[in-house]
Amino acid sequence: MNEQTKKVNKKKFIIMLTALLAIVITVLSSSYVIFNELEEQLQQNLEDVATQNALALHNKIHSNYELLQSLSKNMHDVTPDNITEKLRSFEIFLDEYDLKRFAYSFPDGTSYSTDGGVAELSYREFFQRGMKGKATITGILKDALEEHHDLVNVMTIPIFDNSGAVEGVFGLTYNSQNFNDALQIESFDGQGYSCAINSDGQILVAMGNDILQLSENIFTDVLGVDQRNTEAVAKLQKQMAESTSDGGTFYLTEKNYYHCVPVKLMGDDVTWYMLTIIPADVLESRAAPVQHSLYLMAFIVSIFILIGVAFVIFLSREQKQIMLRYAYEDPLTKGANYASFCVEMNKKRVPQGYMVSMDITNFNNINIAAGKTAGDRMICDIWQILTDELQSEELAGHVREDVFSVFFKTEDKKLLITRLKQISTRINKRARESQVKGIHSRYGIYEMRGTEEPEDAYSKAQIAREQARIQREQNYVFYNEIDHERLQQDQQLEERFEDSLAEGDFEVWYQPKYSAATGEVVGSEALVRWRDKDGSLISPGRFIPLFEQNGMIAKLDEYMFRAVCIQQTRWLANGQKIYPVSINLSRASLYYVDIVEKYKAIMQEYKIDPDYIQLEITESALEGMSSIQELLKQFRDMGIRILMDDFGTGYSSLATLNMQCFDTLKLDKSLIDHIGDKNGETLLYYVISMGQKLGLHITAEGVENRIQLEFLKKNHCDDIQGFLFAKPMPAVEFENILAHS
């Protein structure tokens, strides 16, 4: 071998070695970048899931706390002789709230329960804290009131006498396992798991994985598995001591990522911590397809380099296509995989349209019923359906198993929904042909406005798809950043509610009612307004639906009722002429068994005549409540007139009128707005006539012009309420109207 040949071979070897080294570095660096990006995304998703789990835990416990506080108002002046009867009246709440029992402990520790148990519990910490005036929710205890000693959690609050001394401890007990089961929330496609712990590390709720068991301790368990967790446990304990939200890693049977969120309970007397965990394998499984493609590409290229340096330096077009196919072709559908989908999306630079993450509910039913081959064939058929439905500049990719990514280039939201329904119909038909039931598609949708990276847009579509799991009316959910902001705003409003009640930030405004015949003031409706710290008003449409949903509206109803009674009494004491004021009563308030007695006590406290207090109840509040007629009869027996509010907006209005438990019919603005239309006026004429024949007083809401007023006067409507005469106003302004009436 001559010197020249040696030099050429040496040069070829150096080129080959350089090429191999470049490939190895590229693969390793790409894998590192991909893994880091996926890890950051996973940790952000983990934080979101932990926050959602914490909110679910807070709401679950807060509802029991609210119930306990409400019922505690009946627990004054109890004795061993009447305690059994007192507790028996609460049994109706056990099934509704999935509780095991209610119990009351006297100062000597003797405890009585709704299931007949009597025990001495002075040694229990929750009793001792209660006697010190502290509310408590315990960790997991062995039930002291039954022979089997099931695992339970106990929630207690102190009962104070008129002097402020503790006269007993009132509480409820729920089965720890039932409570645990009620909070099972699947995360990360079933691969994530969570637990609620107290400051001692005791596991109180375990979700999603057998690794975490009730009654175990997260600190000792984690340290017992792997001593590498010493630093992680110290960090977690420090975070819990400072009550901050943060994450990290520790090892169980494998490496895990975690995020911990503090959860304030029972008026901030108790703090638990929601710990959500995801195995590192989830991250590795997400990175594996791309990494495998990179490794496969490196292997193929290396083979070609070994065959000849010429093939490495001068790769042919056909060899490039082979590599691209391995990297970007889905092996099952032979179409684009997710990596290919992202590449093509990036080529579009700033696409505008909708990113959709799609999967198939109960897809495993196909594999179970017809076998994996049929399942694979179904995936290929779905892929064909998607590609058939795609239009110009639209893309699809097979992400994994039954999950697909799709980009629709349209700005028409309604058209998008129509197209998704068409895809769903074709998929359902294909499933029926396979004789498999319960199969349907589900979509998470994110609107792209040309500023997002495709990967980020798809992640948000995935989050929306997860939300679609809980939808019943439709199989799609649109991701909306405002929803997340609204959730935070809702939490802030909920946290401010109690303080705002105590500080009188909720104001009573009045909207006068006028006689249709004479135009004189005949009464008013009390409306709530929330005054913010900066002096502005928070819209009732912002907080009332929220408080109706979380049950706080019942407290607000009572606050308004009491405030109106106080104001009426004050006006009378000042020699002011007053008129009846109607106060809205929500559906949530109607569920309290002592609502009539409570409101009666308030009226007696302020010595207010029932003629000056009325209650407004919407038709929708009556739905599903068989006892409503008797409840309203009790109010009417007190002398309080009952008004049906918003009549004309429901579907069962005529049947509701037949209950014969109302004094006044308030015609909704939606009916009044039809004055001027022949059919609308005919309907309104017969509604007024029917109400009057039933002996009802008729009030028209939302009257805004003289034409409406003249029609209502002509048809003998009794009262008018609306902007034509007056808008809602503060008490001071209404007082001025009263002074000149």
C-alpha positions in Angstrom: 0.0 0.0 0.0 1.6 3.2 -1.1 1.9 6.4 0.9 -0.8 8.2 -1.1 -3.3 5.4 -0.5 -2.5 5.4 3.2 -3.2 9.1 3.3 -6.5 8.7 1.5 -7.6 5.9 3.8 -6.5 7.9 6.8 -8.5 10.8 5.6 -11.5 8.6 5.0 -11.1 7.1 8.5 -10.9 10.6 10.0 -14.0 11.7 8.0 -15.9 8.6 9.1 -14.9 9.0 12.7 -15.8 12.6 12.6 -19.2 11.8 11.1 -19.8 9.1 13.7 -18.9 11.4 16.5 -21.1 14.2 15.1 -24.0 11.8 14.9 -23.5 10.6 18.5 -23.2 14.2 19.8 -26.3 15.3 17.8 -28.3 12.4 19.1 -27.2 12.9 22.7 -27.7 16.7 22.6 -31.1 16.3 20.9 -32.2 13.8 23.4 -31.1 16.1 26.2 -33.0 19.1 24.8 -36.1 17.0 24.2 -36.0 15.5 27.7 -35.5 18.9 29.4 -38.4 20.4 27.4 -40.7 17.5 28.2 -39.6 17.6 31.9 -40.5 21.3 32.2 -43.8 20.6 30.5 -44.5 17.7 32.8 -43.7 19.7 35.9 -46.1 22.5 34.8 -48.8 19.9 34.1 -48.1 18.3 37.5 -48.5 21.7 39.2 -51.9 22.3 37.4 -53.1 18.8 38.4 -52.0 19.3 42.1 -53.8 22.6 42.2 -57.0 21.0 40.8 -56.8 18.1 43.3 -56.3 20.6 46.2 -59.4 22.6 45.1 -61.4 19.3 45.0 -60.2 18.4 48.5 -61.0 21.9 49.8 -64.5 21.9 48.4 -65.3 18.4 49.7 -64.2 19.2 53.3 -65.6 22.7 53.2 -69.1 21.5 52.3 -69.0 19.2 55.4 -67.7 22.1 57.5 -70.5 24.4 56.2 -73.0 21.7 57.1 -71.5 21.3 60.6 -71.6 25.0 61.3 -75.2 25.2 60.1 -76.4 22.4 62.2 -74.4 23.6 65.3 -76.9 26.4 65.7 -79.4 23.9 67.0 -76.9 22.4 69.6 -77.2 25.0 72.4 -78.6 24.0 75.8 -78.4 20.3 75.1 -78.5 17.8 77.9 -78.1 14.1 78.2 -81.8 13.8 78.3 -82.5 15.6 75.0 -79.3 14.9 73.1 -80.5 11.7 71.4 -83.6 13.5 70.0 -81.4 16.5 68.8 -79.0 14.2 67.0 -81.8 12.1 65.4 -83.0 15.2 63.5 -79.7 15.3 61.7 -79.9 11.7 60.3 -81.3 12.9 57.0 -77.9 14.4 56.1 -75.9 11.2 56.6 -76.7 9.7 53.2 -76.7 13.0 51.3 -73.2 13.9 52.6 -71.9 10.2 52.8 -71.3 10.5 56.5 -71.1 7.8 59.1 -72.5 9.7 62.1 -73.0 13.0 64.0 -71.8 13.1 67.6 -71.9 15.5 70.5 -69.5 15.4 73.5 -70.2 17.0 76.9 -67.4 18.7 78.8 -66.7 15.5 80.8 -65.9 13.7 77.5 -69.1 11.7 77.4 -70.1 11.4 73.7 -73.5 10.6 72.1 -73.9 9.7 68.4 -76.7 9.3 65.9 -76.1 5.6 65.7 -76.8 5.2 69.4 -73.2 4.9 70.6 -72.1 6.4 73.9 -68.4 6.6 74.8 -65.9 8.5 76.9 -63.7 10.4 74.4 -61.9 12.9 76.6 -58.6 11.4 75.7 -59.1 12.2 72.0 -57.1 15.2 70.7 -60.1 16.5 68.7 -62.1 16.7 71.9 -59.4 18.5 73.8 -58.9 21.0 70.9 -62.7 21.5 70.8 -62.8 22.3 74.5 -60.1 24.9 73.8 -62.4 26.5 71.2 -60.6 25.1 68.1 -62.2 23.5 65.0 -60.5 20.3 64.0 -60.4 17.7 61.2 -58.4 14.7 62.3 -56.1 12.3 60.5 -57.2 8.7 60.3 -58.3 7.2 63.6 -59.7 3.9 64.8 -63.4 4.3 65.4 -64.0 4.3 69.2 -67.8 4.0 68.9 -68.1 0.6 67.3 -66.6 -2.9 67.8 -64.9 -3.2 64.4 -62.9 0.0 64.9 -63.1 1.0 61.2 -60.7 3.7 60.1 -62.5 7.1 60.2 -61.8 10.8 60.1 -63.6 13.2 62.6 -64.5 16.8 62.0 -65.4 18.8 65.1 -66.3 22.4 66.1 -66.8 23.9 69.6 -70.2 24.9 70.8 -70.1 28.1 72.8 -72.7 29.3 75.4 -73.9 32.9 75.6 -70.9 33.9 77.7 -68.4 32.6 75.1 -67.4 29.5 77.1 -67.2 26.1 75.4 -70.2 24.0 76.5 -69.5 21.0 74.3 -68.0 19.7 71.1 -70.1 18.9 68.0 -68.8 16.8 65.1 -69.3 14.4 62.3 -67.5 11.3 61.3 -67.0 9.8 57.9 -65.4 6.5 56.8 -61.9 7.2 55.7 -62.1 4.7 52.8 -65.4 6.2 51.5 -63.9 9.7 51.8 -60.8 8.5 50.0 -62.9 6.9 47.2 -65.0 10.0 46.7 -61.9 12.0 45.8 -60.4 9.6 43.3 -59.3 11.8 40.4 -57.4 10.2 37.5 -54.4 12.1 36.3 -51.9 11.6 33.5 -54.0 8.8 31.9 -54.0 6.9 35.2 -50.2 6.9 35.7 -50.2 9.7 38.3 -51.3 9.4 41.9 -51.9 11.8 44.8 -52.3 11.9 48.5 -53.4 14.4 51.1 -51.2 14.6 54.2 -51.1 16.5 57.4 -48.1 18.3 58.9 -46.9 15.1 60.5 -46.8 13.4 57.1 -49.7 11.0 57.8 -51.5 10.0 54.6 -55.2 11.0 54.9 -56.4 10.5 51.3 -54.7 8.3 48.7 -55.6 8.5 45.0 -54.7 6.5 42.1 -52.0 4.0 43.2 -51.6 1.1 45.6 -48.1 2.4 46.6 -49.8 5.0 48.8 -52.1 3.5 51.5 -54.3 5.2 54.1 -52.8 5.4 57.6 -49.2 5.3 56.4 -46.7 8.1 56.8 -45.2 9.7 53.7 -42.0 10.8 55.5 -41.1 7.4 57.0 -42.3 5.5 54.0 -40.2 7.6 51.6 -37.1 7.4 53.8 -37.6 3.7 54.3 -37.5 3.1 50.6 -34.4 5.0 49.7 -32.0 7.1 51.8 -31.5 9.4 48.8 -34.9 10.8 49.8 -33.4 12.5 53.0 -32.9 15.8 51.3 -36.3 15.6 49.5 -38.1 15.0 52.8 -36.3 17.9 54.5 -37.2 20.1 51.6 -40.9 19.0 51.8 -41.0 19.5 55.5 -39.6 23.0 55.2 -42.1 23.8 52.4 -45.0 22.6 54.6 -43.7 24.6 57.5 -43.7 27.7 55.3 -47.0 26.8 53.7 -45.8 27.3 50.1 -46.5 25.5 46.9 -43.4 23.7 45.3 -42.2 20.5 43.7 -39.2 18.2 43.5 -38.2 14.6 43.1 -37.9 11.5 45.3 -37.6 7.8 44.9 -40.2 5.1 45.7 -39.7 2.0 43.7 -38.4 4.4 41.0 -37.7 8.1 40.5 -40.8 10.3 40.9 -41.7 13.9 40.4 -44.0 15.6 43.0 -45.7 18.9 43.6 -47.1 19.8 47.0 -49.9 22.4 47.5 -51.1 23.6 51.0 -54.9 23.4 51.5 -56.4 25.6 54.2 -59.4 24.0 55.9 -62.1 24.9 58.4 -61.5 28.7 58.4 -57.7 28.2 58.3 -57.7 26.3 61.6 -56.4 23.2 59.8 -53.9 22.9 57.0 -53.5 19.7 54.9 -51.1 19.3 52.0 -52.0 17.9 48.5 -49.1 15.9 47.2 -49.4 14.8 43.5 -46.8 12.4 42.2 -45.9 11.1 38.7 -43.3 8.4 37.9 -40.3 9.5 35.8 -41.3 6.7 33.5 -44.1 8.9 32.2 -41.5 11.5 31.0 -39.3 8.7 29.6 -42.2 7.2 27.7 -43.1 10.6 26.2 -39.5 11.0 25.1 -38.9 7.4 24.0 -40.6 7.5 20.5 -38.4 10.5 19.5 -35.3 9.1 21.1 -35.8 5.8 19.5 -36.2 7.5 16.1 -33.0 9.4 16.7 -31.1 6.2 17.8 -32.5 4.3 14.8 -31.5 7.1 12.5 -28.0 7.1 14.0 -27.7 3.3 13.7 -28.8 3.3 10.0 -26.4 6.2 9.2 -23.6 4.5 11.0 -24.1 1.3 8.9 -23.9 3.3 5.8 -20.7 5.0 7.0 -19.2 1.6 7.8 -20.0 0.4 4.3 -18.2 3.4 2.8 -17.3 6.9 3.6 -18.7 8.0 0.3 -22.2 7.1 1.4 -21.8 9.2 4.5 -20.4 12.2 2.8 -22.7 12.0 -0.3 -26.0 10.7 1.1 -28.4 10.0 -1.7 -32.0 11.4 -1.8 -33.4 7.9 -1.4 -31.4 7.3 1.8 -32.6 10.6 3.2 -36.2 9.5 2.6 -35.6 6.3 4.4 -34.3 8.1 7.5 -37.2 10.5 7.4 -39.7 7.7 7.1 -38.2 6.0 10.2 -38.4 9.3 12.1 -41.7 10.6 11.0 -43.9 7.7 9.8 -46.3 6.0 12.2 -45.6 2.2 12.0 -49.3 1.3 12.4 -51.1 3.7 10.2 -48.2 4.3 7.8 -49.1 8.0 8.0 -47.7 10.9 9.9 -46.7 10.4 13.6 -46.7 13.2 16.1 -43.1 14.2 15.3 -44.0 14.6 11.6 -47.1 16.5 12.6 -45.0 19.0 14.6 -42.5 19.4 11.8 -45.2 20.2 9.3 -46.9 22.6 11.7 -43.6 24.4 12.2 -43.2 24.8 8.5 -46.5 26.8 8.5 -44.7 29.3 10.8 -47.8 31.1 12.1 -50.8 28.9 11.4 -54.3 30.2 12.4 -57.0 27.7 13.1 -57.9 25.1 15.7 -55.5 22.5 17.3 -57.5 19.4 18.3 -56.4 16.5 20.6 -58.7 13.6 19.9 -59.0 10.2 21.6 -61.5 7.4 21.7 -63.5 6.7 24.9 -63.5 3.1 26.0 -61.2 2.1 23.2 -60.0 -0.9 25.2 -63.5 -2.4 24.7 -62.5 -3.1 21.1 -59.4 -5.0 22.2 -61.3 -6.9 24.8 -64.3 -7.7 22.6 -62.6 -8.3 19.2 -58.9 -8.7 19.9 -55.8 -6.5 19.4 -55.8 -7.0 15.7 -59.3 -5.5 15.4 -58.2 -2.7 17.6 -55.2 -1.9 15.3 -57.6 -2.1 12.3 -59.9 0.4 14.0 -57.0 2.8 14.6 -56.1 2.5 10.9 -59.8 3.1 10.0 -60.0 6.2 12.2 -56.8 7.5 10.6 -58.4 7.0 7.2 -61.6 8.9 8.4 -59.4 11.8 9.6 -57.4 12.0 6.4 -60.6 11.9 4.3 -62.1 14.8 6.3 -58.9 17.0 6.0 -59.0 19.9 3.7 -56.2 22.0 2.1 -53.4 23.0 4.5 -54.9 20.8 7.3 -52.8 18.2 9.1 -53.2 15.1 11.3 -50.8 12.9 13.3 -51.1 9.6 15.2 -49.7 10.5 18.7 -50.1 7.1 20.4 -52.6 4.3 20.9 -56.0 5.9 20.3 -54.8 9.5 20.5 -54.6 11.7 17.4 -53.5 15.3 16.8 -55.4 17.3 14.2 -55.0 20.9 12.9 -58.1 22.4 11.2 -57.5 25.6 9.2 -60.8 27.4 9.8 -61.8 30.4 11.9 -65.5 29.4 12.0 -66.2 27.8 15.3 -69.6 26.5 14.4 -68.2 24.9 11.2 -65.5 23.2 13.2 -68.1 21.7 15.6 -70.1 20.5 12.6 -67.0 18.8 11.1 -66.1 17.2 14.4 -69.7 15.8 14.7 -69.4 14.4 11.2 -66.1 12.7 12.2 -67.8 11.3 15.3 -70.7 9.9 13.3 -68.4 8.0 11.0 -66.3 6.7 13.9 -69.5 5.5 15.7 -70.7 3.8 12.6 -67.4 2.0 12.2 -67.5 0.9 15.9 -71.1 -0.5 15.4 -69.8 -2.4 12.4 -67.3 -4.0 14.8 -70.2 -4.8 17.1 -68.6 -2.8 20.0 -70.7 -0.5 22.1 -69.8 2.5 24.1 -67.2 3.8 21.7 -67.2 7.5 20.8 -64.6 10.2 20.1 -63.7 13.0 22.4 -62.0 16.3 21.5 -59.9 19.0 23.3 -59.8 22.1 21.2 -57.4 25.1 21.3 -57.8 28.1 19.0 -54.4 29.1 17.5 -54.0 32.8 16.6 -50.6 32.5 14.9 -48.5 33.3 18.0 -48.1 29.8 19.7 -45.7 27.0 19.2 -47.5 23.9 17.9 -46.3 21.8 20.8 -47.6 24.3 23.3 -50.9 24.6 21.4 -51.3 20.8 21.5 -50.5 20.6 25.2 -53.4 23.0 25.8 -55.6 21.0 23.6 -54.7 17.9 25.7 -55.7 19.7 28.9 -59.0 20.5 27.2 -59.5 16.9 26.2 -59.0 15.8 29.8 -61.7 18.3 30.8 -64.0 16.7 28.2 -64.0 13.5 30.4 -66.5 15.1 32.7 -68.7 16.6 30.1 -72.1 14.9 29.5 -73.8 17.2 27.2 -71.1 17.3 24.5 -67.9 15.5 23.7 -65.7 18.5 23.1 -64.2 21.2 25.3 -62.5 24.5 24.2 -59.4 25.5 26.1 -59.7 29.0 27.3 -57.1 30.9 29.3 -59.8 33.0 30.8 -61.3 29.9 32.5 -58.1 29.5 34.5 -58.1 33.2 35.5 -61.8 32.9 36.4 -61.0 29.9 38.6 -58.4 32.0 40.6 -60.9 34.9 40.8 -63.6 32.6 42.1 -61.2 31.3 44.8 -60.4 34.8 45.8 -64.1 35.7 46.0 -64.8 32.6 48.1 -61.9 33.4 50.5 -63.2 37.0 50.9 -66.8 36.0 51.5 -66.8 35.5 55.3 -64.8 38.6 56.0 -67.0 40.7 53.7 -70.1 39.4 55.5 -68.5 40.3 58.9 -67.4 43.7 57.7 -70.7 44.6 56.1 -69.3 44.9 52.5 -72.6 43.4 51.2 -75.1 46.2 50.8 -78.9 46.1 50.5 -80.2 48.1 47.5 -83.9 48.7 46.8 -85.9 48.7 43.6 -89.3 50.3 44.2 -92.6 48.8 43.0 -95.4 51.1 41.9 -99.1 50.8 41.6 -100.1 50.4 37.9 -103.3 52.3 38.5 -102.1 55.3 40.6 -98.3 55.4 40.1 -97.7 55.4 43.9 -95.0 53.4 45.7 -96.4 50.2 47.1 -93.3 48.3 48.0 -89.8 47.3 46.9 -87.4 44.4 46.2 -84.2 44.0 48.1 -81.2 43.4 45.9 -77.6 42.6 47.1 -74.6 44.6 46.1 -71.0 43.8 47.0 -68.8 46.9 47.7 -65.1 46.2 46.9 -62.3 47.7 49.0 -61.6 50.4 46.4 -65.2 51.5 46.6 -66.4 49.9 43.3 -69.2 47.4 43.1 -68.7 43.7 42.2 -71.4 42.7 39.8 -74.0 40.3 41.3 -73.8 38.3 38.1 -70.2 37.6 39.0 -70.6 36.3 42.6 -74.3 35.1 42.9 -73.9 32.1 40.5 -70.6 31.2 42.2 -72.2 31.3 45.7 -75.2 29.3 44.4 -72.8 26.6 43.2 -70.7 26.3 46.4 -73.6 26.7 48.8 -72.5 30.1 50.3 -75.7 31.7 48.9 -77.6 30.4 51.9 -75.5 32.6 54.3 -75.9 35.5 52.0 -79.7 35.0 51.9 -79.9 35.1 55.7 -77.6 38.1 55.8 -79.9 40.0 53.4 -83.1 38.9 55.3 -81.6 40.2 58.6 -80.3 43.4 57.0 -83.8 44.2 55.6 -85.4 43.5 59.0 -82.9 45.8 60.7 -83.5 48.6 58.1 -87.3 48.3 58.3 -87.1 48.5 62.1 -84.9 51.5 62.0 -87.2 53.3 59.6 -90.2 52.6 61.8 -88.3 53.8 64.9 -87.5 57.1 63.1 -91.2 57.6 62.2 -90.7 56.8 58.6 -93.5 55.3 56.5 -92.5 51.9 55.2 -93.8 49.4 52.6 -93.4 45.7 52.1 -89.9 44.6 51.0 -89.5 41.3 49.1 -86.2 39.4 49.6 -84.9 36.6 47.3 -84.6 33.1 48.8 -82.3 30.7 46.9 -82.7 27.0 46.3 -79.8 26.3 48.6 -81.6 27.9 51.6 -84.7 25.8 51.0 -82.6 22.7 51.8 -82.1 23.7 55.5 -84.7 22.0 57.7 -84.7 24.9 60.1 -85.1 27.7 57.6 -88.6 28.7 58.7 -87.7 28.7 62.4 -84.5 30.6 61.7 -86.2 33.4 59.7 -89.0 33.5 62.3 -86.5 34.1 65.1 -84.9 36.9 63.1 -88.2 38.6 62.7 -89.0 38.2 66.4 -85.6 39.5 67.3 -86.3 42.8 65.5 -90.0 42.8 66.2 -90.9 43.3 62.5 -94.5 42.8 61.3 -94.8 40.0 58.6 -96.8 42.5 56.5 -93.5 44.3 55.8 -91.5 41.3 54.7 -92.0 39.1 51.6 -90.1 36.3 50.1 -89.3 35.8 46.3 -88.7 32.3 45.1 -87.9 31.4 41.5 -89.7 28.6 39.8 -86.4 26.8 39.1 -85.7 26.6 42.8 -88.8 24.4 43.3 -87.6 21.7 40.9 -87.2 18.3 42.5 -88.3 19.4 46.0 -91.4 17.5 47.0 -91.6 19.2 50.4 -91.7 22.8 49.1 -95.4 23.2 49.4 -95.4 22.5 53.1 -92.3 24.7 53.6 -94.0 27.7 51.8 -97.2 27.0 53.8 -95.2 27.5 57.0 -93.9 30.9 55.8 -97.4 31.9 54.9 -98.8 30.8 58.2 -96.3 33.3 59.7 -98.0 36.0 57.7 -95.2 36.3 55.1 -96.4 36.7 51.5 -94.7 34.4 48.9 -93.8 35.8 45.4 -93.1 33.6 42.4 -90.2 35.3 40.7 -89.2 35.2 37.0 -92.5 33.6 35.9 -92.4 32.8 32.2 -88.9 31.5 32.0 -89.5 27.9 33.0 -91.2 24.9 31.4 -93.5 23.8 34.3 -94.9 27.2 35.3 -98.6 26.2 35.0 -98.0 23.1 37.1 -96.2 25.2 39.7 -99.1 27.6 39.9 -101.4 24.7 40.8 -99.4 24.2 44.0 -101.5 27.0 45.5 -98.7 28.3 47.8 -98.0 31.7 46.2 -99.6 35.1 46.8 -98.0 37.1 43.9 -97.0 36.3 40.4 -94.0 38.3 39.1 -94.0 38.4 35.3 -90.5 38.1 33.9 -89.1 40.8 31.7 -88.9 38.3 28.8 -92.7 38.4 28.7 -93.0 42.1 29.1 -90.6 42.7 26.2 -93.2 41.0 23.9 -95.6 43.9 24.4 -96.1 45.3 20.9 -96.1 41.9 19.3 -99.6 40.5 18.7 -98.8 36.9 19.8 -96.8 38.1 22.8 -99.6 40.4 24.0 -102.2 37.6 23.6 -100.0 35.3 25.7 -99.5 38.0 28.3 -103.2 38.8 28.5 -104.1 35.2 29.2 -101.3 34.8 31.8 -102.5 37.9 33.7 -106.1 36.7 33.5 -105.3 33.2 34.6 -103.2 34.5 37.6 -106.0 36.8 38.7 -108.6 34.0 38.5 -106.4 32.0 40.7 -106.5 34.8 43.2 -102.9 36.0 42.6 -101.5 39.5 42.9 -99.7 40.4 39.6 -96.4 42.3 39.4 -94.7 43.1 36.1 -90.9 43.2 36.1 -88.6 45.0 33.6 -91.1 47.7 32.5 -89.1 50.2 30.5 -91.5 52.3 28.4 -94.9 53.9 28.4 -96.4 51.5 25.8 -95.7 48.6 28.2 -97.2 50.5 31.1 -100.4 51.4 29.3 -100.9 47.8 28.1 -100.4 46.5 31.7 -102.7 49.1 33.1 -105.4 48.2 30.5 -105.1 44.6 31.5 -105.4 45.4 35.3 -101.8 44.4 36.3 -101.4 45.4 40.0 -97.8 46.5 40.4 -95.0 47.8 38.1 -91.3 47.3 38.7 -88.7 48.5 36.2 -86.4 51.3 34.9 -89.4 53.3 33.6 -90.0 54.3 37.3 -86.7 53.6 39.1 -83.5 51.5 39.0 -82.2 49.7 42.0 -80.7 52.2 44.5 -78.9 52.4 47.8 -81.0 52.6 51.0 -80.3 56.3 51.5 -81.8 57.1 48.1 -84.8 54.8 48.6 -85.4 56.5 52.0 -85.7 59.8 50.2 -88.4 58.3 48.0 -90.2 57.0 51.1 -90.1 60.5 52.6 -91.9 62.0 49.6 -94.4 59.2 49.1 
